[in-house]
Amino acid sequence: MDEQEEVKVKNPWHRPVLIFLTVFIILGIVIMVSISVVQNKPLPKKYKYGIVLDAGSSHTSVFIYEWPAEKENNTGMVRQIHTCNVKGKGISSYNANPDGAGKSLQECMVEAKQKIPAYRHSETPVYLGATAGMRLLKMEDETASEKVLASVEHSLKTYPFSYQGARIISGQEEGAFGWITVNYLNQNLNKPTGTLGALDLGGASTQITFIPQQEIESGDNSIDFRLYGNDYHLYTHSFLCYGKDQALKLSLSKKLVSAHAASKTDPIEVRDPCFHPGYNFTRTVQSIFDTPCMKAVNISSGIISHVGFGDWSQCQQSIRKVFNTSRCAYSKCSFNEVFQPSVYGKFGVSLDKFEWLVANQN
């Protein structure tokens, strides 16, 4: 009888203990499963952003890039997410109206505000690099070039980004940046394969950059980089005045001088084998000689009738006349007495700053 009463007294304590243990075990299982799920679920990547304005001679483009906060070998894995082409000509064309240079960027910069998350605006760097068009303007009128850059700087500072500067980059820098772009897009920088050389045909200049197999004899044509843990020693040269627009003026000026000597008509007719049959355009003499790339000539007529007749062989001969290969102070030259090592391998070609990249075997 006493034993039954003792059992009855102990039993009420058993049930709460069992319930507590059961709940504790179930809760532990839930926690472990939750931790396992969270650990195996990929966390969203944190991205950073950057804005680069490529101010070329013929136009300006605004590029937006993003990259993960984590870097590989101290180099960010960058991806272009948006491009906006600024309406109108390049900023160098605003030499007579500097304020217009800054205003021309507004539409594309507003797009940038929309494309980049607002909480990232204050830490997003924005940088403008001007190329050959502004280099020519600085040669011709340094005060005007400074006013254009000041206008651009004032405009970019009105946006909620981290302004990093606006400047005219050197031809050497332009060539090197083009080389990095070509090889980055072809994924050659973070693996032990060979690199591509880079050719960049712009409106006012042309760049060639590659890793040479011989010593670089001219210090002005040498530049070094370290990317993804690898060191690169490059040959690079920028041929100012040999972009497609300026080279055309060089060629046309030579035809004009010859036509003027032989012509008695007004306007002067300049027959051009590099333009198709039926092409006929009236232009002024000033439109050809309004560049530091050539000296003005004394031509009585101010009007030219530019007529095309399309002849490949004659066009090739006329274009050759703008290249001087008669002298070279080095072991090898390209033209105009510029040192250039032997060219070999494959090249990526960028035409007038558009992303038309083509790999060609030499």
Summary of the structure (lengths in Angstrom):
residues: 362
radius of gyration: 32.1
end to end distance: 108.4
largest distance: 142.8
contacts: 1072
relative contact order: 0.10
helix: 39%
strand: 27%
